[in-house]
Amino acid sequence: MRSEPAPHTSPTALPGYAATGRIDELRATEYRHLDADGRVYLDYAGAGVTAQAQVRAHHDRLLAGLYSNPHSENPTSAAAGSLVESARRAVLDFFRADPAEYAVVFTPNASGACRLVGEAYDFGRTASLVLTWDNHNSVNGIREYARSARGSVRYVPLDGPELRVAESDLVAALDAGRGRLARRSRRRGLFAYPAQSNFSGVQHPLGWVELAHQRGYDVLLDAAAFAPTNRLDLSVVRPDFVCLSWYKLFGYPTGVGALLARRSALARLRRPWFAGGTIRAVSVQGDWHRPMDDESAFEDGTLNFLSIPDVEFGLRWLDSIGVDLVHSRVGLLTAWLLERLATLRHDTGGPLVEVYGPTTGAGRGGTVTFNLRHPDGTVVDERLVAREAAAAGISLRTGCFCNPGAGEGAFGISRAATRQRLLAGVDTIDKYLAALRLPTGGAVRVSFGLASTATDAERFVAFVQSTYLNREAGAESPLPPRLRC
C-alpha cells in the first residue's frame, strides 16, 4: 500500500491513480449497473460484483450447448465434464499451481472447503489444531472436529491496536505441541490462519506457511478475503490447503467455491462418510466401499456443472484486467480513506472515527473497519449507521463479520469476561453485550474491490462528515434487535 496523501486531495490526484484508469473505463461499461440510482457499493469483502460480460458468457454457453450430469458417459454428460475439467486447469493456472502438486476440489463455498478439511483431518493426541484469534467462523469451527478427536486446540492472540499477531507468540503456540507423543509423530497437526483478515484488513505473513512446515504442521490458508485483490502464487507459497469462494473474487457465480490442496495432504484425509460421486464401488450387503482415488472423492453428489464453467470465465476476466492493477487501485483508495477519516474531528477536538487495525496503508488490504463516535466520545450505534447508510444508497457492512476473535481483540474483551457465569443464561446478542458492558455490538466495515473508484470513496467520506460530524448523542428512533454478531 502507498503512503497517505495530503488532506482533502482527491484520490484521482494521487501518484499512480491515472495508471489504474482502465478500472474507470470498465466501471462505465461492464459495471455501469453499480451506478444505477446513485448507489455506492462498499462491501467487496462481503461479495464481489459481476461484470456484464460474465452474464453474457453464461447465457451464451447455456443456449449454445446441452449439458447434463457429468456422472455418466453420454454426450451431454461428457460435454459438462469437459468444461468442469477445463475449469480445474484454469484454477491451477491462475494460482500458478503445479498440477502434479495441487488438486482442485470444487465446493459450495470457502466454508465448505474448511469443513472438508476439518471433518477428514487426522486430529488426535499427536495432532493438534493451532489457530489465530483472527479467523472467520468457518475456520474457527474446525476446532469442534479437533476436540471431538481429543486433539488440543491452541489460539494465538492478537497483539496491539493494529490487531496483528506477534510471530514470537505464533512460534510459541506451534512449539507447544512438542510433547513426547508428538515427537514420535512426523506431524504435529494443522495450523489455520487467514492471508487477510475479513475484519481489519490485516495481511498476515505468507511466510508463516513455511514457518509452520518447519515445525511439522500442515497449513490451511484462508484466502477468501486475500485473493480478490492480491496475487497468490502457489509456486512460491505452498500451503497444504487453500479455501476460496469465487463470488468473492468476481461476483458470479455464487454457490461455488474451492479447496486447493496439495495432493500429498489430500491423500492423508479420511472422510467420515461417502456420497454419490465420491466412490468407485460400494456394497450394501458386503458393507464396504472404495472411494475415488482423486479429488472427486471429496465432491459430494452432483457438481454445479452449469456454473463451474463460469469460474473459468471469471478467472480469465480477472486475469485480463490484472490482479496487480486491482491491487494498486484498492491500495490507493484505502490509504486515502484512512487518511481522510483520521482528519475528521468534532469541534470538541475528539475524533469522529476510531479505526480498528492498521491506520495506514502498510501491510493491509482494502477492508477498513471502524466505529463512529459522538462529540462526547460515546459510540454511534452501528445499527443506526447501517440504517442511515442504506437510506443514502450506500452498501456497507456492520457487526463482527463472522470473526469474533478479531472483534474481541478490537473491543478489548478479556478471556475472563467471555467466560463469566452470567453469560450462561444469555439468550440474545443484546443481552450478551449488556453482560459484557459493551456499548456496541460490532463495527462498521467498508471495503474496496475490483470496480471501486475515487467517487465511491469520496461519497462515503462526504456521507460520514455530513451525517455524524458534531452530531450530539440523543434519543434516536427505536433500532431493531441484533440478530447476529
N, C-alpha and C positions, 0 to 999 in steps of 0.2 A: 504494500500500500504506500501511497505517497504522503509527504508531509502536508500539514494543514495550510490552507490558503489564508490570505488576509481577510479580515472581517468584511462581510457584505459583498464580496466578489462573487459574481455568478459562476457556477460550475463551468459554464461554457468558456470562461476566460482562463481556465486553468491550463498550465502547460500539459500537453498531451491529450486534452479533450478533443481537439479537432481531428486527431488521428483515429478516434473512435467514431467518426461521423457516419460510418456505414450503419451503425445501430440506429441512428436517427432516420436514415433512409428506410430501413426495414420497419421502423415504427410507423412511418407514414404510409406504408404499403401493406406488408404482411401482418402487421399488428395494429392496424388502424382501429380495430374494434375496441382497443383499450381506451381510446379517447372518446368513445360514444357517451353522450350525456354528461360530459365534463368530469368523468370519473378519474380517480388516481389509484393505481394498483401498487401496493407496497407490502405484499405478502408472498414474495417469492420463496421464502423459507417454508411456507405452507404448501405452495404449488407453483410450478412454472406456468407459463402462458403458451397457448397454442398458436402457431402460425397458420395462416390460411392455406399455405402450401401443404401442410400436413393433412388438413381436412380434405383437400382436393385429391391428394395421393391415396388416401384411404377410400374415398368414394370411387375413384377411377379403378383401383385394383379390384374392388368387390364387384363392380359392374362388368369388368373385362374378363373375369375368370370365374371358375366354380371351384370351391374348396370345401372339404369335409373333414371329419375326424381323422387325424393322421395315424390313428392306431388301426390301420388297415393297409391293404396293398392295391386298392383300386385307383384309377387315375386321379380322381379328385382328392383322395387322401394323399397320394404321392405329391400332388401339387402343393398341398398345405404343408406337408412335411419338409419339402424342399425349401419353402420360404422360412420355416422355423429354423432349419439348419443354417440358412444364409444369415439369419439374424444372430445366431450364436457366433458365427465367424465375425460379423460386424462388431459385436460387443468386444470380442478379443482384440480386434484391430484397433478399436477406439482407445482402449486402455493399454495398448501395446503389450499385451499379454501373450506369451508363447503358448500356442495350442497344446504343445506337448507337456506344459507345466500346469496350465489352468483349464478349468472346465466352467461352463456357464449353465447354471440351473435356473430356469425361469420360475418365478414365484408370484403370488398375488401382489407383493409389495416388499419393502425392506423389512417390515415386521415379520412377514412370512419367512424371509431368509434367516432372520435371527432365530426364529423358532426351529427351523430345520437343524441349525447347529446345536441349539440348546437341548433339544429332545434326544439327539443322537450322539452327543459328545460323551466320552467315557470318563465322567466325573467319578470321584471316589476319594478314599483316604489319601491316595497318592497323586491326585489330580484336582487341584483347587481352581477357583474362579477369582480373578483379580479384576476389579472394575474401578474406573474413576468415578467420583461423585457426578461429574459432568457426563451424563449419558441419557439418551432417550429411554423412555419406559420399555420400549421393545427390546432394549439391551438389558436394562435392569431386571426384566422378567426372567432372564436366563438363570438368575440366582435360585429360582424355585426348583429348576432341574438339578442344579448342583447340590442343593441342600437335601433334596429327596434321595440323592445318591450318596449322602453323607460326606460330601465334599465340603471343604471350608470355603467361605466367601469373604474376601477382603476388599475393602474400599480404600481408594487413595483420595485424600481430601483435596479441596481447592485451597489455594494459598493466596491471600492478599486480595485487594479490591479489584484486580484485573481478572480474578477468577481463573487463574492458571493453576497448573499442577507443578509443584516443585519436583524436579527429577530425582532429587535425593529421597523424597517420600515414595516415589514410584519404585525406585530400586529397593528400598526397604520392604515394601509390600511384596515385591516379586521374590526377594531373597528370604522372606519369612516362611516360604514353603520348603526350605531346605531341611526338612526333618529326616529322620532315619529311613522311614518308608519312602520318602520322596527321592532320597539319594539312590535307592535301589532301582527306581524307575527312570527311564530316559526322558520322560515328560513330567513336568510339574503341573500342567494344567493349561487353562485358557486365560488370556488377557484380552479384555474388550474395552475399546475406547473410540470416541468419535474423532475423525480427522478435523472436523469443525463443529463447534458447539451450535446446536439449534437454538440455544438460549442467549448466549452472549456474543456469538460470532468468533470466539477464540479459536485459533487454529493450533491444535496440539501437534507436537513434532512428529513427522512421519518417521523420523529416526528411531522412535520408540519401538517400531516393529522389530528392527534388528536387535535393539537392546533386550527385548523380551526373548527373542530367539536365542540369544547367547546364554540366557538363563533357563533354557529348556521349555519355554512356553510356546504354545500355538497362539496366534493373534487373530482376533476378529476386529476388523476395521469398519466402523460405521461411516460410510462415505456419502450418505444420503444428502447431507447439507453441504458437503465439500465439492462434490463432483460437478454440480451445475455451473460453477464459476471458476473452477480450478482444474488444472491438468493433473490427473492421477496416472502415473506411468508405472505399470506393474513390471516393467523390465528393470526398473531401478528399485522400487519399493515392493517387497514381496510378502504381504500379509497372507496368512493361510486362508482367511475368509474375508470377503468384502460384501457388504449389504447395500443394496441400491433400490430406489424407486424411480422408475423412468419419468413419471409425471413431474417429479422434482426437477429433472433436467430440462425437459422441453414441453411440459404441459399435457401432452397426449401421447399414448393412451394412459388412462388410469386403470387400476386393476392388474397391472403387470409390473413386477419388479424382478430382481435377480440376486442370486448368490453366486459370486465369482469365487471359486475355491481351487486351491492347489490340489491337483489330483491325488497327491500323496496324503493330504489331510482328509480329503473326501473319502478315501478308501478306509480310513480309520473310524469313520462314523458308523454307528449301528442303530438303525431306526427301530423304534419300539413297535412299529406296526407296518402294514403294507396296504396298498390300494391298487385299484385298476391302473394300468400303465406303468407300474413300478416293478413288476415281477415278470420273470421269464416263464415260470411254470409254477403251479400250485396244486395241491391235492387237499380235498376236504376229508376224505376217508383216511388218507395216509397222514394227514396233519403235518404237512411240510410245505415249504415254498422256497423258490430260488429267486432272489432279487436280480434285477437287471445289473449288469456289471459296468455301467457307465452313468452319466449324470441323470439319465431318465429314471433311475431308481429313486430319485428324490422329487420327481414331478408327478404329484398325485392326480389321478384321473385324467380328464381331457384338458390339454393345454388350451389357453385362449388363442387358438390358431388364427382367428380373424384379426387380432390386434397385435400379436407379436411381430408381424412384419412391419408394423408402424414404428416399432422400436428401431429397426434398421434405418428407416427413412429419417427418424428423428435424430439419430446419431450422425447420419450423413449431413443433415441440415445444420446441426450444431457445429460439425467439423468445417462446413463450408463458411460459416460465419467466423469461426475461430475461437476456441476456448480462451486463448490468451487475450484476444481482443475484448471479450466479455469481461475477463478478469480485470483488465485495465479500466474499462468504463465503470465497473462496480467499485473498484478501489478509489477512483476519483470522487465518485458521488458519496461514498461512505465517509471519506476523510473530510469532505466539505460539510456534510451534515453534522458530523461530530463537532467540528469547529463552530458551526453556527449555533447549535444547541447550547454549547458552552458559553456563548456570548449573551444568552437570554437571561436577564436578571430583573427581578422586581424592583420597584422604586425603593424597597426596604434594603436592597443590596443582596438579598438572598437569591440563590439560583432557582430558576424555573424548572430546570431539568436535572435529574440525577441519573446518570448513565451507569448501568451495571456492566462490568467488564472493561476492556480497553477503551480509553477515551481518545486514542489516536488511531491512525490507520495501520500501525505496525503490528504484524503478527495476528491479523484478524481478517474475517470475511465481511460480507455485506449485510450482516444482521446486526441491528442496533436495538438494544433493549433498555428501557428506562421507565422511571415514574416521573410524573409532573407534581410540583409542589405549589401550594398556595403561598402568598406572601408571609404568612405566619409559620411556614415550614411544614404544615400538615400536608399529607399526601392527597392528591386528587384521585378519587376512586376510579380504578381502571375501567369499571363498567360505564361510568359517565363518559370517559374518553371514547370508549367503543361506540357508545350511542351517538355522541356528537360528531365523531369522525364519519360515521355512517351517514348521518344527515348531510354532511358536507361532501359526500360522494367518495370518501377515502376508505379504501380497504386496507386494514391493518389487523394485527392480532393482539389479543390481551389474554392474560392468565399466566401460567407457568410453562406452557408449551410442552407438556408431557415430559418435562425434565425437572423432577423435584429436587435432585441433588444440587443442580446449579442454582435453583431458586432458594434452597435452604442456605447455600453459601452466600448468595447475594443479599438476602434479608437478615443474615446473621442469626439464623435459628440454630440453637445448640442441640447437640445429641440428647442431652438430658431433657430438654423441653419436649422433643418429639416422643419421648418415652414416658411422659407423666401419666400417672394412673387416671387423671381426669379425662384423658383423651379416649379412654376405653368406651365411654358411653356416647361419644360424639357421633351424630348421625348425619350431619350436614357440613358442608365446607365452611359456611358462615360461622357455625358453632366451633368448628376446628380453629378458625382464625381467632375467634374470641378467646378460646382456651390458651392459644399461644400469645395472645395480646399483640397481634399483628394489626396494623392499621389498614392493610390492603391484602387482597387475595392473589396478587400477582403483579404483573408489569405490562407495559405497552411495548410491542415489538414491531418495528418496520424493517423491511428487508428489500434489497435491490437484486435485480437479476438481468437476464438476457436482454430484455427490451426496455430497461429503465433509461430515463432521460433526465436532463437537468430540470426540466419543467416539473417532473414528479417531485423531485427533492425540494425545489423552491416553493411549490404549492403547499407541501406539507409543513415547511417551516412557517410559512405565512399563516396557515391554519392554527398552529400551536401558538404563535405570537399573538394573533388577533383574538383568540378564544380564551387563553389562560393567563397571559401576562397581566399581573396586578389584579387578578380576579380573586376576590376575597372568598374564604370558606364560608359557606352559608347553607341554608336549608335548600336542598335540591329536591326535585321531584322524586318519588319513590323509584328505586332501582330494582331490577329483577334479581332473584336469588342466584347465587353462583351454582352452576350445575357441575362444574369440574374445575380442577386447577390446571 
